[in-house]
Amino acid sequence: MSWHRHDDDDKRRSYHHGNLREALIQGALELIAQKGPAGFTVAEAARAIGVSPAAPYRHFRDRDDLMADVATRGFTLFEAALQRAWNGGAPDPQRAFEALGRAYLNFARTEPAYYSAMFEAGMPLDATPELHRAADQAFNVLRDAAEVVCAILPVGQRPPALMVALHVWSMSHGIASLFARADQARRKLPMSPEELLEAGILLYLQGLGIGAPK
């Protein structure tokens, strides 16, 4: 969703209809895309949507509060994308697990402003209870998926699901940050980021004895 500005009358109507908070979120996302998560002020966000510098403080205490809201919404969207990719483990847990990684890369590529707010703004996850909860819920999709994948192995041979989730999260995040971005920080790669991640997850799971060739 984008915040489109047409004229002063439209701005006033949007404000009176209670859309100021949403407009500020969209203004912040546009500024993050242009300047990075630390490159703008609340006053600039207000100016970007055509309201007074004091108006944002009706909804946000300060810039950190605004950024926490952006990051919270990002994690909520991220969780939904991961849930769709996992799809309850269908068509089989290993392929669904690989789909989680692709969803991670796709989110970094298609939602770079949210991704920056979530992971690059230096925002502590306990900045607000809502942010903490949203971040945990996104990670728990991966952790729950790891539980299902690890259950493929006999009981005595199962690695800790939390460890597996953290390893795959770290691998996905590293590849997304280096190679799957939609900005100039993306590094060149002689293969697609999806191919690189798929190979990494395959080798990792085979190292655990999951999906190893017979």
Backbone as ProteinMPNN parsed JSONL, in Angstrom:
{"seq_chain_A": "MSWHRHDDDDKRRSYHHGNLREALIQGALELIAQKGPAGFTVAEAARAIGVSPAAPYRHFRDRDDLMADVATRGFTLFEAALQRAWNGGAPDPQRAFEALGRAYLNFARTEPAYYSAMFEAGMPLDATPELHRAADQAFNVLRDAAEVVCAILPVGQRPPALMVALHVWSMSHGIASLFARADQARRKLPMSPEELLEAGILLYLQGLGIGAPK", "coords_chain_A": {"N_chain_A": [[0.855, -1.192, 0.0], [0.551, 2.215, -0.79], [1.058, 5.654, 0.124], [-0.635, 8.146, -1.255], [-0.48, 11.52, -2.195], [-2.559, 14.186, -3.041], [-3.805, 16.817, -2.936], [-4.174, 19.706, -0.78], [-6.742, 19.596, 0.307], [-7.339, 16.864, 0.185], [-5.459, 15.904, 1.99], [-6.352, 17.045, 4.386], [-8.876, 15.847, 4.593], [-8.127, 13.156, 4.859], [-6.834, 13.222, 7.313], [-8.947, 14.018, 9.045], [-10.542, 11.814, 8.804], [-9.298, 9.986, 10.328], [-6.944, 8.821, 9.372], [-4.354, 9.54, 9.856], [-2.398, 8.171, 11.379], [-1.937, 5.859, 9.799], [-1.029, 7.108, 7.499], [1.351, 8.244, 8.398], [2.842, 5.945, 8.929], [3.147, 4.964, 6.308], [4.497, 7.129, 5.198], [6.86, 6.992, 6.69], [7.841, 4.527, 5.803], [8.409, 5.12, 3.126], [10.444, 6.996, 3.485], [12.356, 5.437, 4.79], [12.991, 3.71, 2.707], [14.232, 5.54, 1.03], [16.277, 6.769, 2.578], [17.229, 5.042, 4.477], [16.851, 3.285, 7.674], [17.65, 4.942, 9.758], [17.766, 7.479, 8.822], [16.043, 9.708, 8.929], [13.737, 12.085, 10.406], [10.996, 12.508, 12.763], [9.727, 14.858, 12.111], [10.335, 15.065, 9.394], [8.906, 12.888, 8.423], [6.339, 13.789, 8.949], [6.285, 16.049, 7.288], [6.503, 14.779, 4.83], [3.99, 13.744, 4.387], [2.44, 15.931, 4.453], [1.532, 17.215, 6.853], [1.483, 19.056, 9.981], [4.526, 19.501, 11.946], [3.97, 18.873, 14.587], [1.821, 17.149, 14.544], [2.302, 14.263, 14.359], [2.807, 13.515, 16.999], [0.476, 13.038, 18.257], [-0.014, 10.432, 17.955], [2.385, 9.02, 18.206], [5.016, 8.746, 20.546], [7.674, 9.449, 20.042], [10.385, 9.304, 17.628], [11.405, 6.69, 17.847], [9.188, 5.305, 18.757], [7.511, 5.468, 16.547], [9.094, 4.011, 14.703], [9.089, 1.538, 15.969], [6.455, 0.786, 15.634], [6.348, 0.55, 12.834], [8.178, -1.579, 12.486], [6.844, -3.568, 13.916], [4.549, -3.979, 12.351], [5.838, -4.883, 10.085], [6.925, -7.363, 10.976], [4.537, -8.702, 11.435], [3.464, -8.944, 8.851], [5.537, -10.461, 7.809], [5.385, -12.818, 9.324], [2.932, -13.793, 8.348], [3.633, -14.301, 5.678], [5.541, -16.319, 6.034], [3.948, -18.295, 7.227], [2.221, -18.887, 5.101], [4.048, -19.969, 3.312], [5.051, -22.219, 4.683], [2.705, -23.705, 5.093], [1.494, -25.606, 6.752], [3.264, -27.706, 6.552], [2.919, -28.981, 4.132], [3.759, -29.819, 0.715], [5.297, -31.878, 1.763], [7.287, -32.137, 4.761], [10.07, -31.458, 4.381], [10.268, -30.156, 1.873], [8.482, -28.081, 2.343], [9.869, -26.785, 4.349], [12.059, -25.802, 2.958], [10.664, -24.023, 1.384], [10.05, -22.076, 3.253], [12.511, -20.764, 3.534], [12.751, -19.617, 0.981], [10.608, -17.863, 1.113], [11.521, -16.101, 3.031], [13.65, -14.838, 1.678], [12.202, -13.67, -0.391], [10.609, -11.841, 0.99], [12.535, -10.035, 1.942], [13.317, -8.976, -0.474], [10.999, -7.895, -1.651], [9.85, -6.284, 0.274], [11.637, -4.17, 1.22], [11.811, -1.864, 2.851], [10.29, -2.432, 5.157], [11.804, -4.651, 5.961], [14.27, -3.454, 6.561], [13.48, -1.821, 8.706], [12.8, -3.774, 10.558], [15.161, -5.262, 10.991], [17.447, -3.688, 10.795], [17.386, -1.279, 12.05], [18.308, -1.017, 14.58], [16.551, -1.334, 16.607], [15.473, -2.353, 19.74], [13.96, -5.484, 20.516], [12.293, -5.525, 22.649], [11.215, -3.043, 22.745], [8.549, -2.339, 22.561], [5.698, -4.106, 23.852], [4.118, -5.116, 21.8], [5.823, -5.226, 19.561], [7.727, -7.074, 20.456], [6.125, -9.366, 20.719], [5.208, -9.723, 18.065], [7.615, -10.21, 16.689], [8.461, -12.569, 17.954], [6.374, -14.282, 17.216], [6.745, -14.483, 14.465], [9.278, -15.757, 14.344], [8.576, -18.12, 15.61], [7.136, -19.529, 13.721], [9.123, -20.646, 12.121], [10.46, -22.099, 14.093], [8.477, -23.945, 14.91], [8.178, -25.308, 12.51], [10.718, -26.453, 12.326], [10.544, -28.252, 14.447], [8.768, -30.143, 13.365], [10.241, -31.066, 11.16], [12.528, -32.123, 12.406], [11.367, -34.221, 13.718], [11.275, -36.212, 11.878], [13.465, -37.798, 12.176], [14.698, -40.598, 14.166], [13.876, -40.775, 17.685], [16.129, -40.658, 19.453], [18.016, -39.447, 17.872], [17.427, -36.904, 17.207], [18.125, -33.511, 16.646], [18.195, -30.485, 18.699], [15.288, -28.636, 18.141], [15.145, -25.873, 18.341], [17.806, -25.089, 17.956], [18.17, -25.884, 15.278], [16.284, -24.233, 14.035], [17.4, -21.701, 14.612], [19.836, -21.902, 13.24], [19.001, -22.142, 10.546], [17.536, -19.802, 10.31], [19.596, -17.931, 10.622], [21.18, -18.513, 8.377], [19.377, -17.954, 6.296], [18.886, -15.248, 6.792], [21.438, -14.139, 6.439], [21.956, -14.641, 3.689], [19.796, -13.297, 2.574], [20.343, -10.64, 3.384], [22.776, -10.126, 2.13], [22.526, -10.863, -0.592], [19.91, -10.82, -1.61], [18.638, -8.424, -1.546], [16.778, -5.447, -2.395], [18.163, -3.197, -3.015], [21.079, -1.032, -3.292], [22.93, -2.269, -1.701], [23.067, -4.903, -2.251], [24.967, -7.757, -3.015], [26.77, -9.12, -5.83], [26.111, -12.289, -7.352], [26.895, -15.483, -8.627], [24.746, -17.133, -9.009], [21.259, -17.676, -8.295], [19.906, -16.162, -5.31], [17.996, -17.844, -4.151], [18.73, -20.381, -5.103], [21.214, -20.646, -3.864], [20.477, -20.626, -1.133], [18.745, -22.823, -1.034], [20.526, -24.912, -1.615], [22.203, -24.677, 0.613], [20.44, -25.248, 2.771], [19.703, -27.845, 2.071], [22.194, -29.214, 2.272], [22.65, -28.795, 4.983], [20.46, -30.114, 6.228], [20.937, -32.701, 5.322], [23.313, -33.178, 6.618], [22.358, -33.521, 9.158], [21.146, -35.878, 8.828], [18.718, -35.906, 7.617], [16.803, -36.418, 4.848], [18.966, -37.421, 3.471], [20.823, -38.961, 0.804], [19.889, -42.287, -0.115]], "CA_chain_A": [[0.0, 0.0, 0.0], [1.297, 3.464, -0.865], [0.322, 6.853, 0.543], [-0.609, 9.097, -2.367], [-0.932, 12.858, -1.832], [-3.083, 14.868, -4.216], [-3.887, 18.24, -2.683], [-4.351, 19.986, 0.639], [-8.052, 19.145, 0.749], [-7.253, 15.433, 0.407], [-4.718, 15.693, 3.229], [-7.209, 17.362, 5.522], [-9.909, 14.823, 4.69], [-7.508, 11.945, 5.381], [-6.604, 13.416, 8.741], [-10.209, 14.036, 9.767], [-11.108, 10.477, 8.797], [-8.529, 9.118, 11.207], [-5.911, 8.102, 8.642], [-3.038, 10.12, 10.074], [-1.462, 7.141, 11.817], [-1.573, 5.052, 8.637], [-0.241, 7.946, 6.596], [2.697, 8.366, 8.968], [3.523, 4.662, 8.692], [3.541, 4.913, 4.903], [5.535, 8.133, 5.009], [8.092, 6.459, 7.257], [8.345, 3.48, 4.907], [9.007, 5.756, 1.954], [11.706, 7.609, 3.898], [13.3, 4.343, 5.029], [13.452, 3.258, 1.394], [15.098, 6.559, 0.441], [17.38, 7.221, 3.414], [17.595, 4.06, 5.482], [16.015, 3.356, 8.876], [18.106, 5.966, 10.705], [18.073, 8.669, 8.052], [14.996, 10.725, 8.875], [13.151, 12.478, 11.683], [9.535, 12.536, 12.793], [9.308, 16.048, 11.378], [10.395, 14.752, 7.967], [7.775, 12.012, 8.124], [5.166, 14.656, 8.914], [6.357, 16.87, 6.082], [6.304, 13.925, 3.657], [2.559, 13.515, 4.156], [1.765, 17.215, 4.41], [0.907, 17.645, 8.102], [2.385, 19.859, 10.803], [5.503, 18.712, 12.708], [3.415, 18.442, 15.871], [0.73, 16.191, 14.368], [2.614, 12.864, 14.665], [2.881, 13.226, 18.434], [-0.837, 12.586, 18.727], [-0.031, 8.977, 17.816], [3.671, 8.43, 18.545], [5.763, 9.541, 21.528], [8.907, 9.934, 19.429], [10.754, 8.573, 16.424], [11.532, 5.268, 18.169], [7.841, 4.747, 18.838], [7.079, 5.316, 15.161], [9.843, 2.909, 14.102], [8.632, 0.287, 16.574], [5.191, 0.442, 14.979], [6.684, 0.072, 11.49], [8.785, -2.9, 12.616], [5.802, -4.496, 14.346], [3.751, -4.31, 11.174], [6.683, -5.701, 9.228], [6.971, -8.73, 11.494], [3.221, -9.312, 11.242], [3.426, -9.347, 7.444], [6.546, -11.501, 7.655], [4.809, -14.054, 9.865], [1.915, -14.285, 7.418], [4.328, -14.851, 4.515], [6.141, -17.589, 6.433], [2.876, -19.268, 7.421], [1.765, -19.327, 3.772], [5.087, -20.809, 2.715], [5.107, -23.49, 5.416], [1.467, -24.366, 4.671], [1.252, -26.784, 7.571], [4.185, -28.788, 6.216], [2.558, -29.589, 2.843], [3.32, -31.201, 0.484], [6.025, -32.699, 2.732], [7.991, -31.193, 5.64], [11.354, -30.969, 3.888], [10.044, -29.163, 0.819], [7.862, -26.923, 2.97], [10.936, -26.105, 5.073], [12.801, -25.052, 1.936], [9.794, -22.915, 0.967], [10.213, -21.025, 4.252], [13.693, -19.987, 3.173], [12.446, -18.785, -0.193], [9.728, -16.789, 1.561], [12.383, -15.139, 3.722], [14.346, -14.049, 0.655], [11.22, -12.879, -1.131], [10.196, -10.713, 1.818], [13.621, -9.055, 1.931], [13.379, -8.36, -1.8], [9.779, -7.169, -2.01], [9.498, -5.351, 1.346], [12.932, -3.751, 1.773], [11.678, -0.865, 3.918], [9.922, -3.176, 6.357], [12.945, -5.485, 6.342], [15.233, -2.573, 7.218], [12.943, -1.423, 10.009], [12.798, -4.938, 11.437], [16.457, -5.878, 11.27], [18.6, -2.806, 10.623], [17.146, 0.012, 12.701], [18.846, -1.027, 15.935], [15.416, -1.269, 17.519], [15.377, -3.522, 20.615], [12.686, -6.158, 20.343], [11.415, -5.239, 23.784], [10.85, -1.621, 22.721], [7.135, -2.364, 22.922], [5.21, -5.491, 23.936], [3.598, -5.535, 20.498], [6.953, -5.579, 18.713], [8.285, -8.322, 20.969], [5.202, -10.449, 20.395], [5.187, -9.938, 16.614], [8.881, -10.833, 16.31], [8.435, -13.951, 18.438], [5.425, -15.075, 16.43], [7.377, -14.766, 13.177], [10.305, -16.777, 14.543], [7.96, -19.376, 16.02], [6.763, -20.296, 12.527], [10.301, -21.421, 11.765], [10.736, -23.06, 15.161], [7.489, -25.023, 14.821], [8.524, -26.096, 11.33], [11.896, -27.24, 12.672], [10.064, -29.371, 15.269], [8.193, -31.153, 12.474], [11.318, -31.637, 10.352], [13.376, -32.938, 13.276], [10.613, -35.412, 14.098], [11.504, -37.241, 10.867], [14.526, -38.653, 12.693], [14.376, -41.345, 15.391], [13.892, -39.925, 18.873], [17.468, -40.468, 20.003], [18.905, -38.786, 16.915], [16.877, -35.595, 16.843], [18.791, -32.332, 17.2], [17.236, -29.527, 19.265], [14.594, -27.881, 17.089], [15.51, -24.459, 18.456], [19.105, -24.926, 17.305], [17.956, -25.972, 13.835], [15.598, -23.012, 13.616], [18.352, -20.591, 14.657], [20.808, -22.063, 12.155], [18.371, -21.844, 9.254], [17.224, -18.368, 10.348], [20.843, -17.201, 10.384], [21.559, -18.718, 6.984], [18.428, -17.211, 5.455], [19.09, -13.813, 6.998], [22.698, -13.751, 5.817], [21.804, -14.619, 2.238], [18.878, -12.207, 2.243], [20.996, -9.347, 3.588], [23.882, -9.933, 1.198], [22.295, -11.165, -2.005], [18.514, -10.774, -2.057], [18.079, -7.11, -1.274], [16.301, -4.684, -3.552], [18.844, -1.907, -3.0], [22.454, -1.059, -3.77], [23.771, -3.071, -0.809], [23.059, -6.293, -2.709], [26.188, -8.25, -3.648], [26.552, -9.944, -7.015], [26.199, -13.709, -7.061], [26.804, -16.213, -9.901], [23.551, -17.975, -8.982], [20.201, -16.945, -7.605], [19.908, -16.354, -3.856], [17.174, -19.005, -3.828], [19.538, -21.583, -5.331], [22.232, -20.705, -2.819], [19.848, -21.008, 0.126], [18.245, -24.188, -1.159], [21.678, -25.81, -1.477], [22.657, -24.622, 1.994], [19.492, -25.977, 3.62], [19.818, -29.261, 1.726], [23.406, -29.744, 2.889], [22.474, -28.76, 6.435], [19.567, -31.19, 6.629], [21.609, -33.969, 5.084], [24.276, -33.335, 7.697], [21.611, -34.008, 10.315], [20.565, -37.18, 8.487], [17.365, -35.713, 7.088], [16.805, -36.292, 3.399], [20.24, -37.87, 2.895], [20.647, -40.004, -0.224], [19.896, -43.682, 0.37]], "C_chain_A": [[0.886, 1.235, 0.0], [0.415, 4.608, -0.404], [0.464, 7.864, -0.562], [-1.182, 10.424, -1.9], [-1.386, 13.576, -3.089], [-3.161, 16.373, -4.011], [-4.161, 18.438, -1.206], [-5.697, 19.511, 1.149], [-8.037, 17.656, 1.046], [-6.531, 15.151, 1.709], [-5.61, 15.948, 4.433], [-8.306, 16.308, 5.697], [-9.339, 13.545, 5.282], [-7.311, 12.061, 6.882], [-7.916, 13.327, 9.508], [-10.877, 12.665, 9.788], [-10.257, 9.493, 9.594], [-7.418, 8.357, 10.535], [-4.505, 8.614, 8.922], [-2.022, 9.065, 10.478], [-0.983, 6.286, 10.639], [-0.701, 5.845, 7.674], [1.193, 8.091, 7.1], [3.498, 7.081, 8.779], [4.011, 4.597, 7.248], [4.619, 5.944, 4.587], [6.872, 7.656, 5.537], [8.687, 5.383, 6.354], [9.015, 4.079, 3.674], [10.348, 6.388, 2.301], [12.762, 6.555, 4.211], [13.862, 3.854, 3.707], [14.44, 4.245, 0.778], [16.381, 6.776, 1.229], [17.886, 6.188, 4.414], [16.825, 4.274, 6.768], [16.431, 4.415, 9.881], [18.26, 7.33, 10.05], [17.011, 9.742, 8.004], [14.465, 10.988, 10.279], [11.629, 12.384, 11.607], [9.018, 13.736, 12.003], [9.336, 15.805, 9.871], [9.249, 13.83, 7.563], [6.49, 12.823, 8.037], [5.141, 15.475, 7.632], [6.065, 16.039, 4.833], [4.831, 13.683, 3.362], [1.748, 14.795, 4.272], [1.019, 17.6, 5.655], [1.937, 18.411, 8.924], [3.36, 18.983, 11.565], [4.965, 18.197, 14.03], [2.392, 17.317, 15.732], [1.11, 14.753, 14.721], [2.567, 12.525, 16.144], [1.516, 12.933, 19.049], [-0.908, 11.063, 18.712], [1.26, 8.311, 18.299], [4.433, 9.335, 19.513], [6.977, 10.205, 20.898], [9.21, 9.085, 18.204], [10.859, 7.07, 16.688], [10.167, 4.597, 18.241], [7.266, 4.526, 17.442], [7.775, 4.119, 14.511], [9.419, 1.562, 14.68], [7.328, -0.167, 15.935], [5.443, -0.09, 13.576], [7.24, -1.346, 11.565], [7.754, -3.946, 13.029], [4.945, -4.935, 13.165], [4.555, -5.169, 10.203], [6.727, -7.145, 9.687], [5.637, -9.442, 11.325], [3.052, -9.776, 9.803], [4.374, -10.514, 7.173], [6.01, -12.839, 8.16], [3.795, -14.647, 8.899], [2.562, -14.918, 6.188], [4.948, -16.199, 4.847], [5.076, -18.665, 6.634], [2.371, -19.794, 6.079], [2.784, -20.279, 3.153], [5.148, -22.181, 3.388], [3.867, -24.336, 5.126], [1.218, -25.654, 5.445], [2.15, -27.961, 7.264], [3.863, -29.491, 4.916], [3.462, -29.049, 1.731], [4.112, -32.228, 1.302], [6.914, -31.756, 3.528], [9.29, -30.641, 5.07], [11.168, -29.906, 2.813], [9.381, -27.907, 1.381], [8.892, -26.105, 3.747], [11.774, -25.258, 4.115], [11.972, -23.846, 1.468], [9.851, -21.769, 1.965], [11.405, -20.138, 3.92], [13.447, -19.083, 1.984], [11.542, -17.62, 0.191], [10.51, -15.699, 2.281], [13.058, -14.229, 2.697], [13.365, -13.15, -0.097], [10.761, -11.672, -0.322], [11.271, -9.634, 1.817], [13.657, -8.296, 0.608], [12.169, -7.463, -2.064], [9.345, -6.153, -0.957], [10.771, -4.809, 2.009], [12.817, -2.731, 2.901], [11.268, -1.534, 5.224], [11.104, -3.995, 6.866], [13.997, -4.652, 7.071], [14.759, -2.159, 8.597], [13.02, -2.561, 11.013], [14.189, -5.326, 11.9], [17.641, -4.911, 11.273], [18.455, -1.471, 11.333], [17.745, 0.088, 14.096], [17.766, -0.954, 16.991], [15.39, -2.506, 18.414], [14.0, -4.155, 20.512], [11.74, -5.943, 21.517], [11.049, -3.759, 23.858], [9.374, -1.448, 23.06], [6.704, -3.819, 23.046], [4.716, -6.008, 22.588], [4.724, -5.969, 19.562], [7.553, -6.905, 19.156], [7.417, -9.511, 20.558], [5.22, -10.755, 18.895], [6.466, -10.615, 16.141], [8.92, -12.292, 16.747], [7.52, -14.821, 17.583], [5.995, -15.408, 15.053], [8.427, -15.864, 13.327], [9.68, -18.125, 14.88], [7.424, -20.181, 14.845], [7.92, -21.198, 12.135], [10.607, -22.475, 12.826], [9.753, -24.234, 15.115], [7.769, -25.921, 13.618], [9.732, -26.982, 11.608], [11.516, -28.434, 13.544], [9.542, -30.5, 14.381], [9.294, -31.842, 11.672], [12.201, -32.548, 11.205], [12.686, -34.235, 13.672], [10.722, -36.515, 13.053], [12.527, -38.249, 11.376], [14.043, -39.469, 13.893], [14.602, -40.476, 16.618], [15.299, -39.654, 19.375], [18.424, -39.713, 19.1], [18.434, -37.373, 16.542], [17.691, -34.466, 17.458], [17.768, -31.41, 17.845], [16.601, -28.677, 18.164], [14.947, -26.404, 17.142], [16.836, -24.191, 17.771], [18.949, -24.938, 15.785], [17.297, -24.7, 13.318], [16.549, -21.826, 13.586], [19.38, -20.69, 13.541], [20.211, -21.662, 10.81], [17.977, -20.374, 9.176], [18.475, -17.563, 10.007], [21.29, -17.32, 8.934], [20.67, -17.899, 6.055], [18.674, -15.707, 5.563], [20.375, -13.342, 6.325], [22.588, -13.653, 4.307], [20.87, -13.496, 1.809], [19.573, -10.859, 2.322], [22.078, -9.08, 2.556], [23.46, -9.977, -0.267], [20.867, -10.971, -2.495], [17.859, -9.437, -1.816], [17.614, -6.438, -2.564], [16.968, -3.314, -3.598], [20.302, -2.084, -3.4], [23.393, -1.856, -2.874], [23.846, -4.531, -1.246], [24.38, -6.634, -3.391], [25.849, -9.088, -4.869], [26.834, -11.398, -6.672], [26.042, -14.465, -8.373], [25.655, -17.21, -9.946], [22.471, -17.179, -8.279], [20.329, -17.143, -6.094], [19.095, -17.577, -3.441], [17.953, -20.302, -4.013], [20.597, -21.747, -4.245], [21.631, -21.178, -1.497], [19.342, -22.441, 0.08], [19.375, -25.197, -0.996], [22.167, -25.849, -0.038], [21.747, -25.402, 2.929], [19.574, -27.473, 3.35], [21.035, -29.888, 2.394], [23.277, -29.803, 4.406], [21.604, -29.919, 6.891], [20.202, -32.556, 6.405], [22.673, -34.239, 6.142], [23.631, -33.832, 8.978], [21.03, -35.392, 10.076], [19.157, -37.102, 7.973], [17.454, -35.535, 5.58], [18.123, -36.701, 2.756], [19.987, -38.94, 1.851], [20.723, -41.385, 0.388], [21.113, -44.404, -0.188]], "O_chain_A": [[1.877, 1.283, 0.729], [-0.809, 4.553, -0.519], [1.553, 8.39, -0.793], [-2.244, 10.46, -1.279], [-0.677, 13.576, -4.095], [-2.639, 17.133, -4.826], [-4.355, 17.475, -0.464], [-5.803, 19.07, 2.293], [-8.635, 17.21, 2.026], [-6.931, 14.262, 2.46], [-5.625, 15.166, 5.383], [-8.625, 15.923, 6.822], [-9.984, 12.909, 6.116], [-7.584, 11.123, 7.631], [-7.99, 12.632, 10.521], [-11.681, 12.377, 10.675], [-10.486, 8.286, 9.53], [-6.973, 7.338, 11.063], [-3.553, 8.163, 8.286], [-0.899, 9.063, 9.973], [0.21, 6.022, 10.495], [0.251, 5.313, 7.104], [2.138, 8.062, 6.311], [4.696, 7.127, 8.5], [5.154, 4.218, 6.993], [5.538, 5.678, 3.813], [7.906, 7.885, 4.911], [9.902, 5.334, 6.163], [10.06, 3.601, 3.232], [11.287, 6.328, 1.507], [13.941, 6.761, 3.925], [15.063, 3.609, 3.589], [15.375, 3.842, 0.086], [17.451, 6.949, 0.645], [18.865, 6.433, 5.119], [16.207, 5.322, 6.951], [15.653, 4.758, 10.77], [18.823, 8.244, 10.653], [17.056, 10.609, 7.131], [14.71, 10.222, 11.211], [11.053, 12.204, 10.534], [8.002, 13.646, 11.313], [8.462, 16.284, 9.148], [8.685, 13.979, 6.479], [5.653, 12.584, 7.168], [4.108, 15.582, 6.971], [5.452, 16.532, 3.887], [4.46, 13.442, 2.213], [0.519, 14.766, 4.202], [-0.025, 18.246, 5.566], [3.124, 18.413, 8.597], [3.056, 17.816, 11.814], [5.449, 17.189, 14.544], [2.124, 16.606, 16.7], [0.3, 14.064, 15.342], [2.317, 11.377, 16.511], [1.422, 12.616, 20.235], [-1.759, 10.47, 19.376], [1.233, 7.166, 18.75], [4.488, 10.549, 19.32], [7.279, 11.366, 21.175], [8.4, 8.254, 17.793], [10.45, 6.265, 15.852], [10.014, 3.447, 17.829], [6.612, 3.514, 17.187], [7.129, 3.308, 13.847], [9.393, 0.558, 13.968], [7.118, -1.36, 15.718], [4.825, -1.072, 13.166], [6.826, -2.218, 10.801], [7.788, -5.079, 12.549], [4.653, -6.121, 13.004], [4.011, -6.076, 9.573], [6.582, -8.058, 8.874], [5.603, -10.651, 11.096], [2.554, -10.875, 9.558], [4.058, -11.429, 6.412], [6.165, -13.867, 7.5], [3.792, -15.853, 8.655], [2.099, -15.951, 5.705], [4.892, -17.124, 4.037], [5.279, -19.818, 6.254], [2.121, -20.99, 5.927], [2.413, -21.281, 2.541], [5.283, -23.197, 2.706], [3.972, -25.548, 4.937], [0.791, -26.662, 4.881], [1.856, -29.09, 7.659], [4.478, -30.513, 4.613], [3.892, -27.898, 1.815], [3.632, -33.342, 1.51], [7.266, -30.683, 3.037], [9.584, -29.46, 5.259], [11.834, -28.871, 2.838], [9.682, -26.796, 0.944], [8.802, -24.878, 3.8], [12.148, -24.13, 4.437], [12.52, -22.779, 1.19], [9.715, -20.608, 1.578], [11.322, -18.913, 4.012], [13.874, -17.928, 1.969], [11.687, -16.517, -0.338], [10.198, -14.515, 2.156], [13.041, -13.006, 2.832], [13.678, -11.999, -0.401], [10.547, -10.597, -0.881], [10.96, -8.448, 1.703], [13.99, -7.111, 0.576], [12.311, -6.385, -2.642], [8.557, -5.255, -1.256], [10.962, -4.97, 3.215], [13.641, -2.731, 3.816], [11.832, -1.24, 6.278], [11.37, -4.026, 8.068], [14.551, -5.091, 8.079], [15.539, -2.145, 9.55], [13.28, -2.331, 12.194], [14.384, -5.68, 13.063], [18.731, -5.279, 11.71], [19.333, -0.617, 11.219], [17.698, 1.141, 14.732], [18.021, -0.563, 18.13], [15.292, -3.619, 17.897], [12.991, -3.455, 20.431], [10.533, -6.152, 21.397], [10.622, -3.274, 24.905], [8.999, -0.511, 23.766], [7.294, -4.686, 22.402], [4.873, -7.187, 22.271], [4.594, -6.966, 18.851], [7.854, -7.762, 18.325], [7.927, -10.535, 20.103], [5.245, -11.921, 18.502], [6.416, -11.498, 15.285], [9.363, -13.156, 15.99], [7.856, -15.962, 17.266], [5.756, -16.497, 14.532], [8.463, -16.799, 12.528], [10.2, -19.165, 14.477], [7.27, -21.397, 14.956], [7.724, -22.379, 11.849], [10.97, -23.605, 12.5], [10.157, -25.387, 15.264], [7.618, -27.14, 13.694], [9.77, -28.134, 11.176], [12.096, -29.51, 13.404], [9.839, -31.671, 14.617], [9.282, -33.064, 11.521], [12.579, -33.632, 10.762], [13.35, -35.238, 13.932], [10.305, -37.644, 13.31], [12.456, -39.431, 11.037], [13.087, -39.078, 14.563], [15.417, -39.554, 16.596], [15.624, -38.51, 19.694], [19.531, -39.374, 19.518], [19.002, -36.739, 15.652], [17.924, -34.462, 18.666], [16.576, -31.537, 17.566], [17.305, -28.072, 17.354], [15.038, -25.751, 16.103], [16.986, -23.183, 17.081], [19.527, -24.103, 15.089], [17.699, -24.156, 12.29], [16.517, -21.029, 12.649], [19.758, -19.676, 12.955], [20.832, -20.936, 10.034], [18.067, -19.761, 8.113], [18.424, -16.631, 9.205], [21.729, -16.34, 8.333], [21.156, -17.235, 5.14], [18.672, -14.989, 4.563], [20.405, -12.275, 5.712], [23.07, -12.692, 3.708], [21.114, -12.824, 0.807], [19.416, -10.024, 1.431], [22.28, -7.936, 2.149], [23.975, -9.218, -1.088], [20.64, -10.96, -3.705], [16.634, -9.33, -1.877], [18.01, -6.819, -3.665], [16.407, -2.371, -4.156], [20.71, -3.174, -3.802], [24.541, -2.095, -3.249], [24.607, -5.311, -0.672], [24.854, -5.885, -4.246], [24.78, -9.693, -4.941], [27.673, -11.705, -5.825], [25.157, -14.139, -9.164], [25.606, -18.05, -10.844], [22.745, -16.115, -7.724], [20.81, -18.184, -5.647], [19.458, -18.27, -2.49], [17.856, -21.213, -3.192], [20.843, -22.855, -3.768], [22.205, -22.03, -0.82], [19.493, -23.189, 1.046], [19.212, -26.215, -0.324], [22.506, -26.913, 0.479], [22.229, -26.139, 3.788], [19.524, -28.28, 4.279], [20.939, -30.952, 3.005], [23.741, -30.752, 5.038], [21.958, -30.631, 7.83], [20.021, -33.466, 7.214], [22.907, -35.388, 6.518], [24.28, -34.489, 9.791], [20.488, -36.012, 10.991], [18.465, -38.117, 7.895], [18.105, -34.61, 5.094], [18.37, -36.358, 1.6], [19.056, -39.735, 1.981], [21.516, -41.632, 1.296], [21.313, -45.585, 0.093]]}, "name": "protein", "num_of_chains": 1, "seq": "MSWHRHDDDDKRRSYHHGNLREALIQGALELIAQKGPAGFTVAEAARAIGVSPAAPYRHFRDRDDLMADVATRGFTLFEAALQRAWNGGAPDPQRAFEALGRAYLNFARTEPAYYSAMFEAGMPLDATPELHRAADQAFNVLRDAAEVVCAILPVGQRPPALMVALHVWSMSHGIASLFARADQARRKLPMSPEELLEAGILLYLQGLGIGAPK"}
